[in-house]
Amino acid sequence: MQPRFLVLLAAYNGMKWISEQVESILSQQNVSVTLLISVDSSTDGTEQWVAEMATRDTRVIALPFGEKFGGAARNFFRLIKDASSADFDYFSLADQDDIWHPDKFSRAVHVINSQRVDGYSGDVTAFWPDGRTNAIVKSQPQVSYDFLFEAAGPGCTYVFTRDLFIELQNHVVGHFAGVQEVTLHDWYFYAFSRAKGYRWHIDNVPGMQYRQHASNQVGVNRGIKAFRSRLSQVFDGWYLNQAVRIANLVGVSDQPFVRDWINLGRIQLLRLALNSSRCRRRPRDKLVFAGLCLALALVKHKK
């Protein structure tokens, strides 16, 4: 029997690219695919397109329309909560605008089984309307607490085993009000998985083309403009406050390492800077993380 996948797709005003994305999902080789779609209330006809697709193809299921989520994370939390886990071996996330390689899922199954892991993600190939492409590498070696400070790559590369997904789903349902305050679902799902002791593999073989355009909610963190945007999120408190929120929600706030910084005082930030090698995967990111923590500590000292 072919491995059975349930794909959770969050859509919003997606008519430009959703057809190409869905076609690449339903064309996955050597697996059985069911696609569950949740549409954030849209103005471009996305709901109608999804409804018609669900009528034409029994592999496509549309959740009831009309809800306004205001962001991808809340839409994905809704999908996790409402998904049926019956009859599926693996569960995956999808954006509305990418193009998946035909062997994306078969590759994931092979890696999950050969590496004996519960969660999977991978590198991607970013592409732009002008034809540029760029390899986005997220597969640096994992470190002890990277999951509290970054995702395992784009959520659209994630694959969960049945056991992991069911525990994640139970957690999301049980903490549904709390997770609404989490901005990035992919960061949160990775954090939950690692915090609960599940093994995760980040693959260095790209399985998809990751479309870049003006409407990307997150997109590729490249260039001076992107760096300044991330920098502002650090200094306005969003980034580390999200880390604190996630640590509390996934149940690791009492671990000694986390207790050392979770209050985000000046001394705690200095400790975090000294432990940057445990917080980010990429060598350059370790240095940047340490520098930002030091800068925040100095700001607090001057106040």
C-alpha positions in Angstrom: 0.0 0.0 0.0 1.3 3.5 -0.8 2.0 5.9 2.1 -1.1 8.0 2.8 -0.6 11.7 3.2 -2.9 14.4 4.5 -1.8 17.8 3.3 -3.0 20.9 5.1 -3.1 24.0 2.8 -3.7 27.5 4.1 -5.0 29.9 1.5 -5.7 33.6 1.2 -6.3 35.6 -2.0 -4.4 32.9 -3.8 -5.8 32.8 -7.3 -2.6 33.8 -9.0 -0.8 30.6 -8.1 -3.0 28.2 -6.1 -3.8 26.1 -9.2 -0.2 25.4 -10.0 0.5 24.6 -6.3 -2.4 22.2 -6.0 -1.5 20.4 -9.2 2.0 19.8 -7.9 0.6 18.4 -4.6 -1.8 16.1 -6.2 0.9 14.9 -8.7 3.1 13.5 -5.9 4.6 10.2 -7.0 4.3 6.8 -5.2 2.1 8.1 -2.4 -1.6 8.6 -1.8 -2.6 12.3 -1.2 -5.6 13.9 0.3 -5.6 17.7 0.4 -7.4 19.7 3.2 -7.8 23.4 2.4 -8.7 26.3 4.7 -9.3 29.7 3.1 -8.9 32.9 5.1 -11.8 35.1 3.9 -10.7 36.3 0.5 -11.7 38.8 -2.1 -10.4 37.3 -5.3 -12.5 34.2 -5.7 -10.3 31.7 -3.9 -13.2 30.2 -2.0 -15.1 29.5 -5.2 -12.1 28.0 -6.8 -11.5 25.7 -3.8 -15.1 24.7 -3.6 -15.2 23.8 -7.3 -12.0 21.9 -7.0 -13.4 19.9 -4.1 -16.4 19.0 -6.2 -14.3 17.9 -9.1 -11.7 15.9 -7.2 -12.5 13.7 -4.3 -8.9 14.0 -3.0 -9.6 17.7 -2.2 -11.6 18.7 0.9 -12.6 22.3 1.8 -13.2 23.4 5.4 -16.2 25.7 5.8 -15.5 29.2 4.5 -16.1 32.6 6.1 -13.5 32.8 8.9 -11.0 35.7 9.1 -7.7 34.6 10.5 -5.5 37.6 9.6 -2.4 35.5 9.1 -1.1 32.1 8.0 -0.3 30.9 11.6 -3.9 31.1 12.8 -5.1 29.5 9.6 -2.7 26.5 10.1 -3.7 26.2 13.7 -7.3 25.9 12.5 -6.2 23.2 10.0 -4.4 21.2 12.7 -7.4 21.4 15.0 -10.0 20.4 12.4 -8.0 17.7 10.5 -9.0 14.1 10.7 -6.1 11.9 11.6 -7.9 8.7 10.6 -6.6 6.7 7.7 -3.3 8.7 7.2 0.3 7.8 7.8 1.9 11.2 7.3 0.8 14.8 7.6 2.2 17.8 5.7 1.8 21.6 5.4 1.5 23.6 2.2 1.4 27.2 1.2 -0.7 28.3 -1.8 2.0 29.6 -4.1 4.9 27.2 -4.3 5.7 24.3 -6.8 6.6 20.9 -5.3 8.9 18.5 -7.0 7.1 15.2 -7.9 9.3 13.2 -5.5 8.9 15.5 -2.5 6.9 13.1 -0.4 8.6 9.9 -1.5 11.9 11.4 -0.6 10.5 12.4 2.8 9.2 8.9 3.5 12.6 7.4 2.6 14.4 9.8 4.9 12.0 9.4 7.8 12.3 5.6 7.6 16.0 5.5 7.0 16.9 8.1 9.7 14.2 6.8 12.1 12.8 10.3 12.8 9.4 11.7 13.5 9.6 15.1 11.8 11.1 16.1 8.5 11.9 19.4 6.8 14.3 20.5 4.1 16.1 23.0 2.1 14.3 24.8 -0.7 15.1 26.6 -4.0 13.7 30.1 -3.9 12.7 31.7 -7.2 11.6 35.1 -8.2 9.4 36.4 -11.1 12.5 37.7 -13.0 13.8 34.1 -13.2 16.4 34.4 -10.4 16.9 31.3 -8.2 18.7 30.8 -4.9 19.3 27.8 -2.7 18.0 28.4 0.8 20.0 26.1 3.2 18.4 25.3 6.5 20.1 21.9 7.0 22.9 23.0 9.2 23.4 20.6 12.2 20.8 21.0 14.8 21.8 22.3 18.3 20.3 21.7 21.7 18.0 24.7 21.8 17.7 26.0 18.2 14.0 25.1 18.3 13.3 27.9 20.7 14.8 30.5 18.4 14.1 29.4 14.9 12.1 27.1 12.7 13.4 24.0 10.9 13.0 25.7 7.6 9.8 26.8 5.7 6.7 25.1 7.1 5.8 24.0 3.6 8.6 21.5 3.8 7.4 19.9 7.0 6.2 16.2 7.2 5.0 14.7 10.5 4.6 11.0 11.3 1.2 9.9 12.6 2.3 9.7 16.2 3.9 13.2 16.2 0.9 14.7 14.4 -1.6 13.3 16.8 0.3 14.6 19.8 0.7 18.0 18.1 -3.0 18.1 17.3 -4.0 17.2 20.9 -1.7 20.0 22.1 -3.0 22.6 19.7 -6.6 21.7 20.7 -5.8 21.9 24.4 -4.0 25.2 24.1 -6.0 26.8 21.3 -6.3 30.2 22.9 -2.6 30.3 23.7 -1.3 29.4 20.3 -3.3 32.2 18.7 -0.6 34.5 20.1 2.1 32.7 18.2 3.1 34.5 15.0 5.0 31.8 13.1 3.4 28.3 13.0 6.4 26.6 11.5 8.7 27.8 14.4 6.0 26.6 16.9 5.5 23.1 15.4 9.3 22.5 15.3 9.6 23.7 18.9 6.8 21.5 20.1 8.3 18.5 18.3 11.8 18.9 19.7 10.5 19.9 23.2 8.5 16.6 23.4 11.5 14.5 22.5 10.6 13.7 18.9 13.5 13.3 16.5 13.7 15.7 13.5 15.7 15.6 10.3 16.5 18.6 8.1 17.2 17.4 4.6 19.8 19.0 2.4 18.0 18.0 -0.7 15.5 20.7 -1.8 12.0 19.3 -2.5 10.3 22.3 -3.8 10.5 25.7 -5.5 9.7 28.4 -3.0 8.0 31.3 -4.7 9.1 34.8 -3.7 6.8 37.8 -4.4 5.5 41.0 -2.8 2.7 39.3 -0.9 4.9 36.7 1.0 4.1 36.9 4.7 7.7 35.8 5.6 9.7 34.8 2.6 13.4 34.5 2.2 15.6 36.5 4.7 18.0 38.0 2.2 19.4 41.5 1.6 19.7 44.6 3.6 16.0 45.4 3.7 15.2 41.9 5.1 18.0 42.2 7.7 16.7 45.5 8.9 13.2 44.1 9.2 14.4 41.2 11.3 16.6 43.6 13.3 13.5 45.8 14.1 11.7 42.7 15.3 14.5 42.0 17.8 14.6 45.5 19.2 10.9 46.0 19.4 10.8 42.8 21.6 8.8 40.6 19.2 11.4 38.0 18.6 12.5 37.1 22.1 9.0 37.6 23.5 7.9 35.0 21.0 10.6 32.7 22.2 9.4 33.1 25.7 5.8 32.5 24.7 6.8 29.3 22.8 9.0 28.0 25.6 6.1 28.4 28.0 3.5 26.8 25.7 5.6 23.8 24.8 6.5 23.1 28.5 10.3 23.8 28.7 10.2 27.0 30.7 11.4 25.1 33.9 14.5 23.6 32.2 17.7 25.1 33.7 18.9 26.6 30.4 15.6 28.3 29.8 15.3 29.6 33.3 18.6 31.4 32.8 17.2 33.8 30.2 13.4 33.6 30.1 12.9 36.8 32.2 14.9 38.7 29.6 16.7 40.9 32.1 20.1 42.4 31.4 22.0 39.5 33.1 19.8 37.0 31.4 20.5 38.5 28.0 24.2 38.3 28.6 23.9 34.6 29.5 21.9 34.1 26.3 24.7 35.8 24.3 27.3 33.5 25.8 25.2 30.5 24.9 24.5 31.5 21.3 26.1 28.3 20.0 23.2 26.4 21.5 20.5 28.7 20.1 21.0 28.9 16.3 22.3 26.4 13.7 24.1 28.5 11.1 27.6 29.8 12.3 26.8 33.3 11.1 23.5 33.3 12.9 25.2 32.3 16.1 27.4 35.4 15.9 24.5 37.7 15.0 22.4 36.3 17.8 25.1 36.9 20.3 25.6 40.4 19.1 21.9 41.2 19.3 21.6 39.8 22.8 24.6 41.9 23.9 23.0 45.0 22.2 19.7 44.4 24.0 21.5 44.0 27.3 23.3 47.3 26.8 20.0 49.0 26.0 18.5 47.7 29.2 21.6 48.8 31.1 21.2 52.4 29.9 17.5 52.6 30.9 
